[in-house]
Structure formats: structure tokens, C-alpha cells
Amino acid sequence: MFDVADPAVWIALDEAVRHRVRSSADGTWQRTEQGRTPTDAQLALALCRRDGRIRERALGEVAGRPELLPLVVIRCADWAEPVRDRARTRWAEAVTVETATALAPLALRIGIRYRGDFAVGLIDKVLRSADREALLPLLTHADRTVRRFAHRIAVEEGFLSPAELARSAARDEDTVVQSLCAEAALAAVGEGDADDDVLEPLLAARNPRVRSAGVTALRRAGRGERAVGFLGDRAAVVRACARYVVRRSGGEPVEWYRRRCAEAGDAALSAGVVSGLAECGDRSDAEVLWALTSYPDPVVRARAVGGLRALDVLDVRRLRALLDDPAPGVVREATLALVPSARMLDDGWLLERLAVERARETRVSAFRLLSAHGGLVRLRAAIVLVDDPDDKLRHWARQSVLRWHPTADVPPGSAEVGELLDRARLFDAYRLKRLKWEAGLKA
């Protein structure tokens, strides 16, 4: 009636019978005690009963019934010691390579329970003593916990060749499996050993951690010159590994980055090259990065602004102009760079950028910078957006108003403060009176 290969089904059956059947008396089990042999269905229900004595007696009848082994695995972690001991004896008698492979997903789920490691331990022992063919179905199992378990055994027992490990690292979507297989594959690459079957899958992997492992292996394999091609990788960890390998091979990555970035007309300039210059360059490279803030590719422009921020190069006037850039990424990076110096920006100029006709990213940036001003400027900006059609901006503005309190730079008794608080229409009479009193206004 259900998918017996699904571990969740057996766990759900055990819990359902335990919680929904209130009586500890089982008429089905009583009939079997009068000389009838219980059916698999009757035994399955008895193995899940609340009464530990019923579960223990049922375990005495499961020999020769492989269909009930999933429930035996569950009972191996039973809270009642007599039930647990009998279940472990039955599991030890029944476990084979086939049953270990079939029930590994269920045993691993039960293994996280208190005293739940027994079934997993037997499966681990059986699979380690079997040949590699028995482990192959688990290496591609849909459950990542099963794949991790199987790959650990495969790595420790040497069931997979370095090339197979590299392919697993590049193919699997789980980061634990990727790291495990990539590290094992690299450990098998000796000095000067250039095995394309190992290196190529790692270098072509989508995951940055796997690619970085492949790039690191290039030095050991005597192919350090290939690392130059990864200096502009989209992932920072790969770029860092590539710079290490290039330096160890006698190259100078920063000069490579400077040459590439200086070619501002190069249509093939990647964003990773710009980030790489910021990661290993210095403030003398700022002018090159400023030139790239007008590059046609918006991603390159955004990385250039991010690079200026990383190098701690601040020119408020030039960065302010980038708040009107059509690319949201550029506006976000410029905002991050300007927030510490928000008070140096003209608040009137920023208020103009809260207009509904402006691009949303520009409006968000302007409000963020106005909020960083604090005091009366923050309140003015929030009141402008308190009824804005944009849901997120309106919510942000209302929260800003509700949390506003006069600061030292707000003139005491300012009539503008009272007018703005009245326009907000967000406070009850008591709260409004209190805020006005804090601002030095008469109630």
C-alpha cells in the first residue's frame, strides 16, 4: 500500500501506530498467540505498538521475513532495552550486502537518534568488506546524507580511482561530497604528475571550491602556467588560488591584472579581472578603476566601484554621480561606499531622487543615505515615502518614522518637526504628544 523503499514511510508508520492506537491490547496479536501464524501486516503493526512487550514478542517472529527488516532497523534504536537488544540481534543475523545497501538510507535517518548508531555501524562494516559494486548505487542516491556516507567509505577504502573521484567532485551538488572527493583526488596527484583525467574535471567544475582545488593542483602537476587563465575567474576563492600558483611559478599576478584593466576598450574584459586587481592591487590603481566605472558592461562597472571601496578610495563627488547609473549593481556599490560619508552629501539633492519617476534602486539608495544623515533629514525623507506606492519602501519609511527620536542636531522646539509628525498619521495621541515633548514642542 506504500513505497517500501522510502525511509520516511516506515518512520511515519511507526509514529502513526504509536500515537494513534491508544490501547496497549492488540486483538490481532492475541489471535496469533492461539496458534495462528501472524501475517506480515499484523507483525508490522505489532512492531510499532506502544507496549514494549508486544514489540519484543513481535521481534521473535521476524526471522525469514525480509519485508519487515526496515522496522527491525527502527527498533534497533528503541527506548526499551529488551526490545532494542532483541532487534539488534535480529539485525546482526539478517544483515547482508544487499540488505545493507537497501536499508542504508533508513539506517542513516535512525542513526541521528539516541542509541541509533548500531544499525549504521553494521552497514558500514558490511559495505567496507564488500566489493565496490555494492556501493555504487549509494554514490548516486538522491539523499545527500547517503551520498556522503557512501563517498566516505569509498574514499577511505580506496574504491574509487583519482579520476572517478574528480568526476564525482565535479558532478555532485553537495558541498561535503565535493570537498571530500576533490581532496582525495588531489592527494593522489604526485609531484610532476599531470593526469588530465583528474585535473580537467576539477578545472571545469561549476562549483568554485572544486575549481579552486583543481587550480591548486596545477602547481603540483607542473602546470603552473595554466593558472593564469583562472586569474579572472568569477569566484574569489579560485582567483586567490590562481594567484598563489602563479606567484609560486615566478609570475606576478598584479601586473597581469593591471595590463588587462588598462585595456579599457577590451570588450572581453571580465568582471573577475577587475575584482582581482582590487584584491591584490593598491591605491595607485585607483585611476584605472575610476576609468572602468564608465565601461559598457554594468557588471564591470559595479566591480570597479566595489574595488574602489575595497582600496578605501573615496571621492564623494565622483561616487555621487554613480547613484544615477542605470545599472542597479553600480548604484548599490556606490551607496555602500558613500554611507560612511553620507553627511557630506547634499540632502536636497538626495531628496530629489526619492521621486516616484526615479529608478527604484536610485530611490532606495537615496533613502538609505538620507537615513544615514539621521536627525531631521531622516525624518523628512521618511515622511516623503510614508504613503509611497512601493510596498517595501513604504514599510521601511514607516518603520523609520515610528523609531525616530530627536537627536542633538535637531533644533529644540522646531515647528517643522511637529508638522512632519502630524503628517505621518502613524502615532496615537499619547505617543505623538510624547515625541513632541522630546523635541521641545508644547503639547
VEXDREN-2710 file (C-alpha; in Angstrom, 1 decimal):
% VEXDREN-2710
k/r/px/py/pz
1/MET/0.0/0.0/0.0
2/PHE/3.0/2.3/0.2
3/ASP/6.5/2.8/-1.2
4/VAL/8.6/0.4/0.9
5/ALA/11.8/1.9/-0.5
6/ASP/11.1/5.3/1.1
7/PRO/12.6/5.5/4.6
8/ALA/10.1/8.3/5.5
9/VAL/7.2/5.9/5.0
10/TRP/8.5/3.4/7.6
11/ILE/9.2/6.1/10.1
12/ALA/5.8/7.6/9.6
13/LEU/4.1/4.2/10.0
14/ASP/5.9/3.6/13.3
15/GLU/4.9/7.1/14.6
16/ALA/1.3/6.8/13.4
17/VAL/0.7/3.4/15.1
18/ARG/2.4/4.5/18.3
19/HIS/0.4/7.7/18.7
20/ARG/-3.0/6.8/17.2
21/VAL/-3.6/3.4/18.8
22/ARG/-4.4/4.2/22.5
23/SER/-5.0/0.7/23.8
24/SER/-2.0/-1.5/24.6
25/ALA/-4.0/-4.6/24.0
26/ASP/-3.8/-5.9/20.4
27/GLY/-6.5/-8.2/19.4
28/THR/-4.6/-9.2/16.2
29/TRP/-1.6/-10.2/18.3
30/GLN/-3.8/-12.2/20.8
31/ARG/-5.3/-14.3/17.9
32/THR/-1.8/-15.2/16.8
33/GLU/-0.9/-16.4/20.3
34/GLN/-3.7/-19.0/19.9
35/GLY/-1.7/-20.9/17.3
36/ARG/-2.1/-18.9/14.2
37/THR/1.0/-17.6/12.3
38/PRO/0.8/-13.8/12.1
39/THR/0.8/-12.2/8.7
40/ASP/3.4/-9.6/7.7
41/ALA/0.9/-6.8/8.2
42/GLN/0.0/-8.0/11.7
43/LEU/3.7/-8.2/12.6
44/ALA/4.3/-4.8/11.2
45/LEU/1.7/-3.2/13.4
46/ALA/2.9/-5.2/16.4
47/LEU/6.4/-4.0/15.9
48/CYS/5.2/-0.4/16.2
49/ARG/2.9/-0.8/19.2
50/ARG/3.2/1.3/22.3
51/ASP/3.6/-1.7/24.6
52/GLY/7.2/-2.8/24.6
53/ARG/6.3/-6.4/25.5
54/ILE/4.3/-6.6/22.2
55/ARG/7.2/-5.2/20.2
56/GLU/9.6/-7.6/21.8
57/ARG/7.4/-10.6/21.1
58/ALA/6.9/-9.5/17.5
59/LEU/10.7/-9.4/17.0
60/GLY/10.8/-13.1/17.8
61/GLU/8.7/-13.7/14.7
62/VAL/10.5/-11.7/12.1
63/ALA/13.1/-14.3/11.2
64/GLY/12.8/-15.1/7.5
65/ARG/10.7/-12.1/6.7
66/PRO/12.9/-9.6/4.9
67/GLU/10.0/-7.3/4.2
68/LEU/10.0/-6.3/7.9
69/LEU/13.6/-5.6/8.2
70/PRO/13.0/-1.8/8.0
71/LEU/11.1/-1.9/11.2
72/VAL/13.8/-4.1/12.8
73/VAL/16.3/-1.3/11.9
74/ILE/14.0/1.3/13.6
75/ARG/13.7/-1.0/16.7
76/CYS/17.5/-1.1/17.0
77/ALA/17.2/2.4/18.5
78/ASP/14.1/1.6/20.6
79/TRP/14.0/3.3/24.1
80/ALA/13.2/-0.1/25.8
81/GLU/16.4/-2.1/26.4
82/PRO/14.9/-5.6/25.9
83/VAL/13.3/-4.5/22.6
84/ARG/16.5/-2.8/21.5
85/ASP/18.7/-5.8/22.3
86/ARG/16.4/-8.3/20.5
87/ALA/16.2/-6.0/17.5
88/ARG/20.0/-5.7/17.3
89/THR/20.3/-9.5/17.4
90/ARG/17.9/-9.9/14.6
91/TRP/19.6/-7.2/12.5
92/ALA/23.0/-8.7/13.0
93/GLU/21.6/-12.1/11.9
94/ALA/19.9/-10.7/8.8
95/VAL/22.3/-8.1/7.5
96/THR/23.9/-8.8/4.2
97/VAL/25.4/-6.7/1.4
98/GLU/22.0/-6.4/-0.3
99/THR/20.1/-5.5/2.8
100/ALA/22.8/-3.1/3.9
101/THR/22.6/-1.3/0.6
102/ALA/18.8/-1.3/0.6
103/LEU/18.4/-0.1/4.2
104/ALA/21.3/2.3/4.4
105/PRO/19.0/5.4/3.8
106/LEU/16.7/4.4/6.6
107/ALA/19.5/3.4/9.0
108/LEU/21.2/6.8/8.5
109/ARG/18.0/8.6/9.4
110/ILE/17.6/6.5/12.5
111/GLY/21.3/6.9/13.2
112/ILE/20.8/10.5/14.4
113/ARG/18.6/9.3/17.3
114/TYR/19.9/8.5/20.8
115/ARG/21.4/4.9/20.6
116/GLY/20.7/4.9/16.9
117/ASP/24.2/4.2/15.6
118/PHE/24.1/0.4/15.9
119/ALA/22.4/-0.3/12.6
120/VAL/24.6/2.2/10.7
121/GLY/27.7/0.6/12.3
122/LEU/26.8/-2.8/10.9
123/ILE/26.0/-1.4/7.5
124/ASP/29.4/0.4/7.5
125/LYS/31.2/-2.8/8.4
126/VAL/29.5/-4.9/5.8
127/LEU/29.9/-2.4/2.9
128/ARG/33.6/-1.9/3.7
129/SER/34.2/-5.7/3.4
130/ALA/32.2/-5.9/0.2
131/ASP/33.4/-5.0/-3.3
132/ARG/32.9/-1.6/-4.8
133/GLU/30.0/-2.6/-7.0
134/ALA/27.8/-2.9/-3.9
135/LEU/28.5/0.8/-3.0
136/LEU/27.8/2.3/-6.5
137/PRO/24.0/2.7/-6.1
138/LEU/24.6/4.7/-2.9
139/LEU/27.1/7.0/-4.5
140/THR/24.4/8.5/-6.7
141/HIS/21.5/8.3/-4.3
142/ALA/19.0/11.2/-4.2
143/ASP/19.6/11.7/-0.4
144/ARG/22.8/13.7/0.2
145/THR/23.3/12.1/3.6
146/VAL/23.5/8.7/1.9
147/ARG/25.9/10.0/-0.7
148/ARG/28.2/11.5/2.0
149/PHE/28.2/8.2/3.8
150/ALA/28.9/6.2/0.7
151/HIS/31.7/8.5/-0.5
152/ARG/33.4/8.5/2.9
153/ILE/33.6/4.7/2.7
154/ALA/34.7/4.8/-1.0
155/VAL/37.5/7.3/-0.2
156/GLU/38.7/5.5/2.9
157/GLU/38.7/2.1/1.3
158/GLY/40.1/3.2/-2.0
159/PHE/37.1/2.0/-4.0
160/LEU/37.3/4.9/-6.5
161/SER/40.2/5.9/-8.7
162/PRO/41.5/9.5/-8.7
163/ALA/39.7/10.2/-12.0
164/GLU/36.5/8.9/-10.6
165/LEU/36.9/11.0/-7.5
166/ALA/37.5/14.1/-9.7
167/ARG/34.3/13.4/-11.7
168/SER/32.3/12.9/-8.5
169/ALA/33.6/16.2/-7.1
170/ALA/32.6/18.0/-10.3
171/ARG/29.2/16.3/-10.7
172/ASP/27.8/16.1/-7.2
173/GLU/25.8/19.1/-5.9
174/ASP/26.6/18.6/-2.3
175/THR/29.5/20.7/-1.0
176/VAL/30.6/18.0/1.5
177/VAL/30.9/15.4/-1.2
178/GLN/32.6/17.9/-3.5
179/SER/35.3/18.7/-0.8
180/LEU/35.7/15.1/0.2
181/CYS/36.3/13.8/-3.4
182/ALA/38.3/16.8/-4.5
183/GLU/40.7/16.5/-1.6
184/ALA/41.0/12.7/-2.1
185/ALA/41.7/13.2/-5.8
186/LEU/44.4/15.9/-5.2
187/ALA/46.0/13.6/-2.6
188/ALA/46.6/11.1/-5.4
189/VAL/48.3/13.7/-7.7
190/GLY/52.0/13.4/-7.2
191/GLU/54.7/16.0/-7.9
192/GLY/55.0/16.4/-11.6
193/ASP/52.1/14.1/-12.3
194/ALA/50.0/15.7/-15.0
195/ASP/46.9/13.4/-15.2
196/ASP/44.3/15.1/-17.4
197/ASP/41.6/12.7/-16.2
198/VAL/42.0/14.1/-12.7
199/LEU/42.7/17.8/-13.5
200/GLU/40.2/18.5/-16.3
201/PRO/37.0/17.6/-14.4
202/LEU/38.1/19.7/-11.4
203/LEU/39.1/22.7/-13.5
204/ALA/35.8/22.6/-15.5
205/ALA/33.6/22.1/-12.4
206/ARG/30.8/24.6/-11.7
207/ASN/31.4/24.8/-8.0
208/PRO/34.2/27.3/-7.1
209/ARG/35.6/25.1/-4.3
210/VAL/36.2/22.3/-6.7
211/ARG/37.7/24.6/-9.3
212/SER/40.0/26.1/-6.7
213/ALA/41.2/22.6/-5.8
214/GLY/42.0/21.9/-9.4
215/VAL/43.8/25.2/-9.8
216/THR/45.9/24.4/-6.7
217/ALA/46.8/21.0/-8.1
218/LEU/48.3/22.7/-11.2
219/ARG/51.4/23.6/-9.3
220/ARG/51.9/20.1/-8.0
221/ALA/51.3/18.7/-11.5
222/GLY/53.9/21.1/-13.0
223/ARG/51.4/23.1/-15.0
224/GLY/51.5/26.4/-13.1
225/GLU/51.3/28.4/-16.3
226/ARG/47.7/27.3/-16.8
227/ALA/46.7/29.1/-13.6
228/VAL/47.0/32.4/-15.4
229/GLY/43.7/31.5/-17.2
230/PHE/42.0/31.5/-13.8
231/LEU/43.2/34.8/-12.5
232/GLY/40.0/36.4/-13.8
233/ASP/37.6/33.6/-12.6
234/ARG/34.2/34.7/-11.4
235/ALA/34.8/33.3/-7.9
236/ALA/37.2/35.0/-5.4
237/VAL/38.4/31.7/-4.0
238/VAL/39.5/30.5/-7.4
239/ARG/41.3/33.8/-8.1
240/ALA/43.1/33.6/-4.8
241/CYS/44.3/30.0/-5.6
242/ALA/45.3/31.1/-9.1
243/ARG/47.4/34.0/-7.8
244/TYR/49.2/31.6/-5.3
245/VAL/50.1/29.2/-8.1
246/VAL/51.2/32.0/-10.5
247/ARG/53.4/33.5/-7.8
248/ARG/54.9/30.1/-7.0
249/SER/55.6/29.7/-10.7
250/GLY/57.5/33.0/-10.8
251/GLY/54.7/35.3/-12.2
252/GLU/53.3/38.5/-10.8
253/PRO/49.5/38.5/-10.8
254/VAL/49.1/42.2/-10.0
255/GLU/50.9/43.2/-13.2
256/TRP/48.7/40.9/-15.2
257/TYR/45.6/42.5/-13.7
258/ARG/46.9/46.0/-14.4
259/ARG/47.6/45.2/-18.0
260/ARG/44.2/43.7/-18.6
261/CYS/42.4/46.5/-16.8
262/ALA/44.3/49.2/-18.6
263/GLU/42.9/47.9/-21.9
264/ALA/39.6/49.7/-21.3
265/GLY/38.5/49.2/-24.8
266/ASP/38.8/45.4/-24.5
267/ALA/35.3/44.1/-25.0
268/ALA/36.3/40.8/-23.4
269/LEU/37.3/42.3/-20.1
270/SER/35.6/40.2/-17.4
271/ALA/34.4/41.3/-14.0
272/GLY/36.7/38.8/-12.3
273/VAL/39.7/40.7/-13.6
274/VAL/38.5/43.9/-12.1
275/SER/37.9/42.3/-8.8
276/GLY/41.3/40.6/-8.9
277/LEU/43.0/44.0/-9.3
278/ALA/41.2/45.3/-6.2
279/GLU/42.1/42.2/-4.3
280/CYS/45.9/42.4/-4.8
281/GLY/46.4/45.9/-6.0
282/ASP/47.0/49.2/-4.1
283/ARG/45.7/52.7/-4.1
284/SER/47.8/53.6/-7.0
285/ASP/45.4/51.5/-9.2
286/ALA/42.5/53.8/-8.3
287/GLU/42.6/55.7/-11.6
288/VAL/42.4/52.6/-13.6
289/LEU/39.3/51.5/-11.6
290/TRP/37.8/55.0/-12.0
291/ALA/38.1/54.7/-15.8
292/LEU/36.3/51.4/-15.6
293/THR/33.3/53.0/-13.9
294/SER/32.2/54.1/-17.4
295/TYR/32.8/50.7/-19.0
296/PRO/29.9/49.4/-21.2
297/ASP/29.4/46.2/-19.2
298/PRO/27.4/47.1/-16.0
299/VAL/28.9/44.2/-14.1
300/VAL/32.4/45.5/-14.8
301/ARG/31.3/49.0/-13.6
302/ALA/29.9/47.6/-10.4
303/ARG/33.1/45.6/-9.7
304/ALA/35.1/48.7/-10.4
305/VAL/33.2/50.7/-7.8
306/GLY/33.5/47.8/-5.4
307/GLY/37.2/47.7/-6.0
308/LEU/37.5/51.4/-5.1
309/ARG/35.7/50.8/-1.9
310/ALA/38.0/47.8/-1.1
311/LEU/41.0/50.0/-1.7
312/ASP/39.5/52.7/0.5
313/VAL/39.5/55.3/-2.2
314/LEU/36.7/57.9/-1.6
315/ASP/35.8/60.7/-3.9
316/VAL/32.3/61.8/-2.9
317/ARG/31.7/63.9/-6.0
318/ARG/32.5/61.2/-8.5
319/LEU/30.7/58.5/-6.5
320/ARG/27.6/60.6/-6.1
321/ALA/27.3/60.7/-9.9
322/LEU/27.1/56.9/-10.0
323/LEU/23.9/57.0/-8.0
324/ASP/22.1/57.8/-11.3
325/ASP/23.7/54.8/-13.1
326/PRO/21.1/52.7/-14.9
327/ALA/22.6/49.5/-13.5
328/PRO/21.3/48.6/-10.0
329/GLY/24.5/46.8/-9.1
330/VAL/26.5/50.0/-9.7
331/VAL/24.1/52.0/-7.6
332/ARG/24.3/49.5/-4.8
333/GLU/28.1/49.5/-4.8
334/ALA/28.2/53.3/-4.9
335/THR/25.8/53.5/-2.0
336/LEU/27.9/51.2/0.1
337/ALA/30.9/53.3/-0.5
338/LEU/29.1/56.6/0.4
339/VAL/27.2/55.5/3.5
340/PRO/30.1/56.3/5.9
341/SER/30.3/59.8/4.3
342/ALA/26.6/60.4/3.9
343/ARG/26.6/63.7/5.8
344/MET/28.9/65.1/3.1
345/LEU/26.1/64.7/0.5
346/ASP/23.6/67.4/-0.1
347/ASP/20.3/66.2/1.4
348/GLY/18.3/68.3/-1.0
349/TRP/19.9/66.6/-4.0
350/LEU/19.1/63.2/-2.4
351/LEU/15.5/64.2/-1.7
352/GLU/15.0/64.8/-5.4
353/ARG/15.9/61.2/-6.0
354/LEU/13.1/59.9/-3.9
355/ALA/10.6/61.0/-6.6
356/VAL/8.4/58.2/-7.9
357/GLU/9.6/58.6/-11.5
358/ARG/13.2/57.7/-10.5
359/ALA/14.5/54.2/-10.8
360/ARG/13.7/52.1/-7.8
361/GLU/17.4/51.4/-7.0
362/THR/18.2/55.1/-7.0
363/ARG/15.2/55.8/-4.7
364/VAL/16.3/53.0/-2.3
365/SER/19.9/54.4/-2.4
366/ALA/18.8/57.9/-1.7
367/PHE/16.6/56.9/1.2
368/ARG/19.4/54.8/2.7
369/LEU/21.8/57.8/2.5
370/LEU/19.3/60.2/3.9
371/SER/18.6/57.8/6.8
372/ALA/22.3/57.8/7.5
373/HIS/22.2/61.5/7.9
374/GLY/20.0/61.0/11.0
375/GLY/18.1/63.7/12.8
376/LEU/15.7/65.9/10.9
377/VAL/16.9/64.9/7.5
378/ARG/16.0/61.3/8.2
379/LEU/12.5/62.3/9.3
380/ARG/12.0/64.5/6.2
381/ALA/12.9/61.6/3.9
382/ALA/10.7/59.1/5.7
383/ILE/7.7/61.4/5.6
384/VAL/8.1/61.7/1.8
385/LEU/7.8/57.9/1.4
386/VAL/5.3/57.2/4.2
387/ASP/2.5/56.7/1.6
388/ASP/4.7/55.6/-1.3
389/PRO/3.2/53.1/-3.8
390/ASP/6.2/50.8/-3.4
391/ASP/5.4/48.4/-0.6
392/LYS/8.9/47.8/0.7
393/LEU/9.9/51.5/0.6
394/ARG/6.6/52.5/2.3
395/HIS/7.1/49.9/5.0
396/TRP/10.8/51.0/5.5
397/ALA/9.8/54.6/5.7
398/ARG/7.0/54.0/8.2
399/GLN/9.3/52.0/10.4
400/SER/11.8/54.8/10.2
401/VAL/9.2/57.3/11.4
402/LEU/8.0/55.0/14.2
403/ARG/11.5/54.6/15.5
404/TRP/12.5/58.2/15.1
405/HIS/13.6/60.3/18.2
406/PRO/15.1/63.8/18.3
407/THR/18.9/63.8/18.3
408/ALA/21.3/66.5/19.4
409/ASP/21.4/68.1/15.9
410/VAL/17.6/68.6/15.8
411/PRO/16.8/72.2/16.9
412/PRO/14.7/72.2/20.1
413/GLY/11.2/73.5/19.5
414/SER/11.4/73.1/15.7
415/ALA/8.0/73.7/14.2
416/GLU/8.9/71.6/11.2
417/VAL/9.3/68.6/13.5
418/GLY/5.7/69.0/14.8
419/GLU/4.4/69.4/11.3
420/LEU/6.2/66.3/10.0
421/LEU/5.0/64.2/12.9
422/ASP/1.4/65.3/12.3
423/ARG/1.7/64.5/8.6
424/ALA/2.8/61.0/9.3
425/ARG/-0.5/59.9/10.9
426/LEU/1.2/56.9/12.5
427/PHE/1.0/57.8/16.2
428/ASP/-1.7/57.6/18.8
429/ALA/-2.4/60.8/20.7
430/TYR/-0.1/59.8/23.7
431/ARG/2.9/58.8/21.5
432/LEU/2.6/61.9/19.4
433/LYS/2.4/64.1/22.5
434/ARG/5.5/62.3/23.9
435/LEU/7.6/62.8/20.7
436/LYS/6.7/66.4/20.5
437/TRP/7.7/66.9/24.1
438/GLU/11.0/65.2/23.4
439/ALA/11.5/67.6/20.5
440/GLY/10.9/70.6/22.8
441/LEU/7.4/71.4/21.5
442/LYS/4.4/72.3/23.6
443/ALA/1.7/69.7/23.6
END
